[in-house]
């Protein structure tokens, strides 16, 4: 734009028209207020002429630097290029010449303002992130939207071009300082709302960049959720981001991935698997609050193709081959495959790729990716049966000594030319085999019978024949046994003859409340349940022979139990025992250890000065009876101590009315313990 200043014509002071003009002072000079012209524009210089200089004469103008400015004969200066020049005005009158000089600057104007927008939360007015809160049809139109958080400051960096412009200073102006204040290089969000902020040249205000500033309620938290953590290459995962608080002005987020080569993400939070690896997906609040959340996605490589080591296989019925599958690419995470046969009656395949021929025909074997069924490979299997299948019908044949059985076999297929066979045995002393399949039992044992096809195919079969010896009688090894309550004892049945084959038996107890029995063979395991006597009965499976034995139940080490033990205030020990057996106990023996309330041994045996003494009770205790306080007397070595805090008592043995003595071994003794309660340092 050309800027032409108002022409102040040469000041021709017509002194002749003014009284006293002959006395006026001569003046010839430039008005220095007009000394700058913009590049490409025109400026008229102001030349002051008074006195004789106002008279007519020849007036010329020259420029000392025409690359900066030029001047025409009327004193109009044109800015050519940035720089300075001296303009000289020369006036030649009738009697003398006047000159005037002025330094004129040609300034280069600012033509563009560029704001560094890379790091700014700047959005198109049509961007879905801000579309809900801005209107492109309002006074601000489709200006870019600059998001500023309420109460936050944002620094703006701007550069004016060209870089050699004479004045590159810039300023910011806010249309509503109540919403956003623009000061220096800083925009401060003051209240939620919108206003216009203009970044402009100080020297050329018309050169500017304007933004729609949106001051928002800031996001304080971002949360990202997804349905899974792992996807495959080429697959996608939709992530959802929510922001807090609920009244945040901009609810949207921007998405990014730290490993775009593994997983990329679009503006809608859709994650795409690019290559095997993992990536951290970040959802950053779009309002510039800096709040964000992350979500780690693992990308796996799915199979893309499968190759088999054979595309076609020919097998005999019953034969097999193993197919090997190669899953590509080599970076595939899960190379597991599943195998299928199109016709398992022809050929079947197991989980390892082993193909077994079943019957004549053709089958397609398919190897399929376990995770991606659309990736597969196939091979054709041809099955043929030129030879005979041979098998015994009987699976576990038995024959008794001196008797015979008839074996049968199956041979196939029906179209086989030669169905003749040869039979033999590996133990002719155990069985005798005839060619029609008759087997004679010679002695107890086991022997194989072989059948072999005579057609040279090599097909053969075998079956194990068991020769049995029948049971002729049975008796027990022991007529009577004893067992404790909760304990077990075993008795064995003895068969006649001793080499009888079938030794299975059925066992039961006459009184299972006293004792139970288990076992299915010749050994009967008896468990004592309660003191008493009963009879165990056994019946042989072969022949139904019956045998019995008597059982006496009772744990002799636990015939007596201590049911109560305590100490009275005068340090008197009180004891109650109970006879839980079916024995009449006439005397029993015991040991007692004494301790104080702090667990220290109490000297109670004046003979050996220990905390232990022995005792016995000569009172008769009948089955189911208790022996209580006042019936115990301690040995002569007992010296009653003071301050008993703990008593430990064990029964060491007893005698019965039939004169039997029972000593209880140390490891089988049962302790009864009484401990006092300690209060304020005293035992109670």
Buried (B, 14 or more C-beta within 10 A) or exposed (E): EEEEEEEBEBBEBEBEEEEEEEEBEBBBBBEEEBBBBBBBBBBBBBBBBBBBBBBEBEBEBEBBBEEBBBBEEEBBBBBBEBBBBBBBBBBEBEEEEBEBEBEBBBBBBBEBBEBEBEEBBBBBBEBEBBBEBBEBEEEBEEBBBBBBBBEBEBEBEBEBBEEEBBBBEBBBBBBBEEBBBBEEBEBBBBEBBBBBBBBBBEBBEEBBBBBBBBBBBBBEBBEBEBEEEEBBBEEBBEBBBBBEEEEBBBBBBBBBBEBEEBBBBEEEBEBBBBBBBBBBBBBBBBBBBEBBBEBEBBBBBBBBEBEBEBEEBEBEBBEBBEBEBEBEEEEBBBBEBBBBBBBEEBBBBEEEBEBBBBBBBEBBBBBBBEBBEEBBBBBBBBBBBEBBBBBBEBEEBBBBBEEEBEBEBEBBBEEBEEBEBEBBBEBEEBBBBEEEBEBBBBBBBEBBBBBBBEBEBEBBBBBBBBBBBBBEEBEBEEEEBBBBBEEEBEBEBBBEEEEBBBBEBEBEBBBEEBBBBEBEEBBBBBBBBBBBBBBBBBBBBBBEBEBEBBBBBBBBBBBBBBBBBBBEEEBEBBBBBBBBBBBBBBBBBBBBBBBBBEEEBBEBBEEEEBBBBBBBBEEBBEEEBBBBEEBBEBEEBBBEBEBBBBBBBBBBBBBBEEEEEBEBEEEEBEEBEBBBEEEEEEBE
